[in-house]
Amino acid sequence: MMQRKMPYYRRGAAIVAAVVLLAVVVVTLGVAMRQVASSQQRTREQRWALQATYLAESAFDRARGQLARNQEYRGETWKPEVSGPGSVAEQGSITIEIQPQAGEEAFHCHVTAMFPDQPVHRAQVQISRQLTVRTNND
């Protein structure tokens, strides 16, 4: 019996198909990994923005308390450490600026909160409010 030989162009077809399939899988995994990394970055930035907002709100409470004790209080830079469940403590930075307004109990308060306190990768929130504070001297 004679054996039939396969044509020369079919000998490497299986290897070429395997290489093409491998390339498709690698590209697909690369795209998926990039999407996961992008999603993680967006989540991290949203967490930072929310934490900066919470820090700004707490700064208004701090300013109100300081003004109740001392009408001469004009602000400060405050750097609290913040940690969540299962996370490493990070430092935020809050700048409180107070300007007296007409009347004894009216103040303009401007707060800038940054979280985390890093030069580049951070969220920054700026809020201004009018505060009315009654002194404890009554």
C-alpha positions in Angstrom: 0.0 0.0 0.0 1.1 3.5 -0.7 0.9 6.2 1.8 -0.5 9.4 0.7 1.7 12.4 1.6 0.1 15.6 2.8 0.9 18.6 0.7 3.7 20.7 2.0 1.5 23.8 2.8 -0.6 21.8 5.3 2.3 20.7 7.5 2.6 24.0 9.4 -1.1 24.9 9.4 -1.7 23.6 13.0 1.2 25.6 14.4 0.1 28.7 12.6 -3.4 28.3 13.9 -2.1 27.7 17.5 0.1 30.9 17.3 -2.9 33.0 15.9 -5.2 31.6 18.7 -2.5 32.4 21.3 -2.1 35.9 20.0 -5.9 36.5 20.2 -6.0 35.2 23.8 -3.1 37.4 24.8 -4.6 40.5 23.2 -8.0 39.8 24.8 -6.4 39.3 28.3 -4.4 42.5 27.8 -7.6 44.5 27.1 -9.4 42.9 30.1 -6.4 43.7 32.4 -6.4 47.3 31.2 -10.1 47.7 31.9 -9.7 46.3 35.4 -6.8 48.6 36.1 -8.8 51.6 34.8 -11.8 50.6 36.9 -9.6 50.3 40.0 -8.1 53.8 39.4 -11.6 55.3 39.0 -12.8 53.6 42.2 -9.7 54.9 44.1 -10.3 58.5 42.8 -14.0 58.3 43.8 -12.9 57.1 47.3 -10.4 60.0 47.6 -13.0 62.5 46.5 -15.6 61.2 49.1 -13.0 61.2 51.8 -11.9 64.8 51.0 -15.6 65.8 51.2 -15.9 64.2 54.6 -12.8 66.0 55.8 -14.1 69.3 54.5 -17.4 68.8 56.4 -15.5 67.9 59.6 -13.4 71.0 59.1 -16.6 73.2 59.3 -17.5 71.5 62.6 -13.9 72.1 63.9 -14.0 75.8 62.9 -17.4 76.2 64.5 -16.1 74.7 67.8 -12.9 76.8 67.7 -14.8 80.0 67.0 -17.2 79.2 69.9 -14.2 79.1 72.2 -12.2 81.9 70.6 -13.7 84.6 68.4 -10.1 85.5 67.3 -9.6 82.2 65.6 -8.7 82.7 61.9 -8.0 79.2 60.7 -5.3 76.6 60.5 -3.9 73.7 58.5 -4.9 70.4 59.9 -3.4 67.1 58.9 -5.4 64.1 60.2 -4.6 60.5 59.6 -7.5 58.6 58.1 -7.8 54.8 57.9 -10.7 52.6 56.8 -11.4 49.0 57.5 -8.5 46.9 56.1 -6.7 49.9 54.7 -3.4 51.6 55.5 -3.7 55.0 57.3 -3.2 57.9 54.9 -2.8 61.6 55.8 -5.2 64.2 54.6 -4.6 68.0 54.6 -7.3 70.6 55.5 -6.8 74.3 55.4 -9.4 76.4 57.2 -9.6 80.1 56.5 -11.9 82.3 58.6 -12.9 85.9 57.8 -15.1 87.9 60.2 -18.3 89.4 58.6 -20.5 92.2 59.7 -21.9 91.4 63.1 -20.2 89.7 66.1 -21.3 86.1 65.3 -21.0 86.0 61.5 -18.0 84.5 59.8 -17.0 83.4 56.3 -15.3 80.0 56.4 -13.4 78.7 53.4 -12.1 75.1 53.6 -9.7 73.3 51.2 -9.4 69.5 51.8 -7.0 67.2 50.0 -6.9 63.5 50.3 -4.4 61.9 50.3 -1.9 64.6 51.1 0.3 64.0 48.0 1.6 66.4 45.5 0.1 64.8 42.4 -2.4 61.9 42.9 -5.1 63.3 45.2 -8.6 64.7 45.4 -9.2 68.3 46.4 -12.5 69.8 47.6 -13.1 73.5 48.3 -16.2 74.7 50.1 -17.1 78.1 51.4 -19.9 78.8 53.9 -21.2 81.4 56.2 -21.0 80.4 59.9 -23.0 81.8 62.7 -21.4 81.0 66.0 -22.7 81.8 69.5 -19.9 82.2 72.1 -19.8 80.3 75.3 -19.6 83.5 77.3 -23.3 83.6 78.1 
